[in-house]
Amino acid sequence: MNAKPGFAILFVCLGNICRSPLAEGVFRGVVAEHGREADFSIDSAGTGNWHAGDPPDPRSVAVARRFGVDISGQRARQVRDGDFQRFDLILGMDRDNVRALQTRAPDSAAGKIHLFLDYAGGGMADVPDPYYGGDDGFTAIYHMIREASEALLARLDRRSFSPPIKGQASSTI
């Protein structure tokens, strides 16, 4: 096993009510399916504080529940300064999230911040924000996040948590 115990991952979106809580829950599920719960610390946050203390969007809760993932107990929070030291890997759901994180992060944390799908091997693509759309958008991002979560775990195992190698596409925009 290549994972170091307690490797900490933070998933980040704008308000921490749609995409990042779903990514947190789905990645927790993937890790559990592989019997790896003890190897990871997983959390989510938003770049903004509009929804701090609120549960995830009911549509995120519903789509997660439909696929056997319970995110109903999560509560939104904003990224804190200490997160840049606490987490080994900080994954933004879209390029705007990554830029906001990079602007706020100390120089020592710059290498920890990546675009989720890019870091998981899905290319320089954003996880689209489904907030203003219908239920089908939440289902689509669930599948996108599920696939990326499987790839993320495989990458972390293969690379022993190393960042992209020099010359490889990176999300440090």
Secondary structure, DSSP 8 states (H G I E B T S, - for coil): ----TTEEEEEEESSSSSHHHHHHHHHHHHHHHTT-GGGEEEEEEESS-TTTT----HHHHHHHHHTT---TT----B--TTHHHH-SEEEESSHHHHHHHHHHS-GGGGGGEEEHHHHTTS-S------TTS-HHHHHHHHHHHHHHHHHHHHHHHHHTT----TTS-----
